[in-house]
Amino acid sequence: MGSLPMESKDLLTKTNENAPRELNGQAHNGEELKSTCREPPDGGFRAYMIILASFLTNGLVFGIINSYSVIYNVLQKKLIDEKVSNAESRAALVGALTMGTTFLLSPVSGVLTSFMGLRCTAVLGGSIAVVGLILSSFIVDDVDGLCFTYGILYGVGASLAYTPSLAILGHYFKKYLGLVNGIVTIGSSIFTVAMPPLMEYMIKYYGLPGLFRALALLTAGVPLCGLLFKPISVIVTEKPIREQGCKGVLKTIVDVRIWRNRSYKLWALSMPIALFGYFVPYVHIKKFININFSNVQENLPLQCIAITSGVGRLFFGYLADKKGVNRIMLQQISFYIIGTLTIILPFCRSFPLLVCISLGMGIFDGAFIALIGPIAIQFCGSAFAAQSIGCMLGLAAFPLSLGPPIAALIYKETGAYILPFTLAGISPIVGATLMFATRFQRSRRESAL
C-alpha cells in the first residue's frame, strides 16, 4: 500500500524561544516552563498505567452506549403500552442523543483541555456522566426527561472523558501508537460483550432504576481513571487560549489551525457521511432479531460484533504502525465492508449467517475505530491531538444522532428493516469514496501555521 507521511510536523515546527508551551495539558509561557519537551517514551510504568486508564474509560463509556438496545426495547414497550405516537423513534432518540452528544461536544472537550488540562477535563466528564445516570434512575417513566439526563447529560460527561483518553496516548507513544490505540479501544468491545446480559439481569430483578444506579456505580471508575491523564510536555505554538479572550476561544473552536491542513480537512468532512448509519445496527439489531427469528440468543450478534471488533482493533492497530501502510486506505476498506454487510443484513433469514455477518462487521468496525487517533495525529501532530480528534467527532455528531430515529421512522412506514439498513449501509460506502480526495493532495507541507 502507498504510504502517507507519518506524523505531521506542520503544526509543530514554527517555534521560538518565547513560544508558549504546554505542560501537564495546560499552556504556559516559555519562562514559566522549567522542564524540557521530549519524545514520547513508548513504554515505562507510567505509560502502561495510561493504557490501562484509557482502556477502562473507553470500555465503561462505550460499553454502556453500545448496549443501548437493551434499554431501547424496554422504553419502546413502555411507550407502546401507553399508546404514545412514534414510540419507536422516541425510544431510539434517547440512545441516539447519547452518541450524538458524545461526539458533538468533542471539539469543546478539546478546547477545555487547553483551559483545564487533559486530567481535569476527564475527571469532570466522568463526574458529569455519573450524575446523569443517577438522575436517570429517578425519571425512568419520563422519556423526555431521559433524553436530557441519559441522552444529553451522560453524553456530555462521556465526551469530556473520551477525547482526553485518546489524546493522552500521543504524549506517551509514537512508534507503537497504532497498536496502543487498538489496545485502548478494545475496552469498548470487551465491555459491550459483558454489558447486555448484565443490563438485562438488572432490569429483570431491579428494573430500570436499579440498572441506571448500577451503571452509575460502574461509571464512577471513569473520573478515577482520569486522574492518571498527566501529559508529558508538548510544544504549542500559540499563546494559551485563556489569554485570548472570547474571540480567541471562538476562533479556536470554529477556525482552528488544523483546518489549514487540507488532508485532515477532507478526511474530517468525509467522516460524518460515513458515520450516518453507524449506530443504526447497535440500536435496531435486537428488534430485527425479535421480529425475524425465534428461540435464538438475541444478544449474540451484538456480542459477536463487540468480540471481533476487539480483534480488529488490535490487528489493525498493529498493522497501522508498519512502515508503508496507508492508514486512510485501511479505514476506507473498513467502511466499504461495513456498508456492504449492513446492506446484506436485512435480507438474512438464517441466524447462523446473521452471526457470521456480525462477526465480519465487528472486525472492520474495530479497524475504523482503532485508526481514528493515529490518522488525526498523523495529520496534525500529538500537540493538536485533542482538537483534531474532537473536531472530527463533533462534525459526526448530528449524522450519528439522526441515523437511528430516521431508521425507526422508515421502519414504521414500511413495516420492514430492508430500507433502513440499506440506507445505513450506503452512508459508509459514500464516505469512504470521498476519502479518496485525500490521496490527491500533493506530498508537501501545509502552509506554515
Sequence and secondary structure as in RCSB ss.txt:
>XXXX:A:sequence
MGSLPMESKDLLTKTNENAPRELNGQAHNGEELKSTCREPPDGGFRAYMIILASFLTNGLVFGIINSYSVIYNVL
QKKLIDEKVSNAESRAALVGALTMGTTFLLSPVSGVLTSFMGLRCTAVLGGSIAVVGLILSSFIVDDVDGLCFTY
GILYGVGASLAYTPSLAILGHYFKKYLGLVNGIVTIGSSIFTVAMPPLMEYMIKYYGLPGLFRALALLTAGVPLC
GLLFKPISVIVTEKPIREQGCKGVLKTIVDVRIWRNRSYKLWALSMPIALFGYFVPYVHIKKFININFSNVQENL
PLQCIAITSGVGRLFFGYLADKKGVNRIMLQQISFYIIGTLTIILPFCRSFPLLVCISLGMGIFDGAFIALIGPI
AIQFCGSAFAAQSIGCMLGLAAFPLSLGPPIAALIYKETGAYILPFTLAGISPIVGATLMFATRFQRSRRESAL
>XXXX:A:secstr
     SS  TTTS   TT  EEETTEEE GGG  S      S SHHHHHHHHHHHHHHHHHHHHHHTHHHHHHHH
HHHHHHTT TTHHHHHHHHHHHHHHHHHHTHHHHHHHHHHHHHHHHHHHHHHHHHHHHHHHTT TT HHHHIIII
IIIHHHHHHHHHHHHHHTHHHH STTHHHHHHHHHHHHHHHHHHHHHHHHHHHHHHHHHHHHHHHHHHHTHHHHH
HTT     EE SS  GGGSHHHHHHHHHHS GGGG HHHHHHHHHHHHHTTTTTHHHHHHHHHHHHH SSS TTH
HHHHHHHHHHHHHHHHHHHHTSTT  HHHHHHHHHHHHHHHHHHGGG   HHHHHHHHHHHHHHHHHHHHTHHHH
HHHHH GGGHHHHHHHHHHHHHHHHHHHHHHHHHHHHHHSSSHHHHHHHHHHHHHHHHHGGGGGGS SS     
